[in-house]
Amino acid sequence: MSASALRDRPREDRNVELRERILALAHRHRRYGVGMISLKLRQEGRLVNYKRVERRYCEQQLQVRRRTRTFLAASSQLAWISGA
């Protein structure tokens, strides 16, 4: 190992504050996905890249569950159509 590599200090993680803010927004607004969280961060005055927010969001496994579609019963549809 070279001498310059031994003297080299590791960089501080600049994403700590961003991760904490994403986590806080995700817990406060459970239905918000990456796009809305990115928008909220921009509204707070933070200049953040969408892809950077997306990576941090996925690292913390905060994906929003998709809503399942609900269907009406067929009999109620038939009554409405026939006018009975």
N, C-alpha and C positions, 0 to 999 in steps of 0.2 A: 504494500500500500504506500502511496506517495505521501510525502510530508505535508503537502498542501491539502490532501484529502483528510488528514488527521486534524488539521487546524480548522477545517470547514465546519461551521456550526449548522445544525439542522434548522430549517426555516420554521417559523411559527405557522400554525394552521390558520389561514385567514378565513376559513369557512365556519369557524366555531359560532360566531355571532349569527351568521346566516342560518345555520342549522337550528339554533335555538329559536329564532324568529319564525322559521318555517314550521317547526314543531308546535309553537304556541298558536299560530294561525290555524293549523290543521286541527288542533284539538278544540279550538274555539268555534270553528266553522267546519263541521264534519263533512258537509257535502261539497266543500270546495276542492277542486282538483288543482293540478299544477298551474293551469292558466289563470285561475282566479287568485291563487296565492301569489303568483308572479305579479299580477295586476295590483294587488293590495300592497306588496312591497314597493312597487313603483309609486303608488299613491302616498306612501309614507316618506317618499323622497329618496329612496335607495336606488341607485343605478345598478341593477342586476341583470345578468344575461338569462334569458328564458331557459337555455339548455343547462346552465349551471344550476338553476333552481330545480329543474327536472331531475338532474343527477342526484342532488341532495335529497329530494323528495323520495326517489326510488331507493336510495341507500337506507332510508329510515323505514321503508316498507309502509308508506302511508297511502297506498292506492285506494281510491274510493270504490266501494262495491257498486256494481251496476244494478240499477233497479230492474226488477222483473216486471214484465208486462202483465196486466190483469185483463182477463177477457170476460165479457158478459155472458150470461147463460143464453143458450140458443132460443129457449121458449120465450123469453122476454123480447127478443128481437122479432120473433114471428108475430107476437101480439101487436107490436107497434106497427109493423108493416101492414097487417091485415086491417087494422083500425078497429079491432074488436074490443 
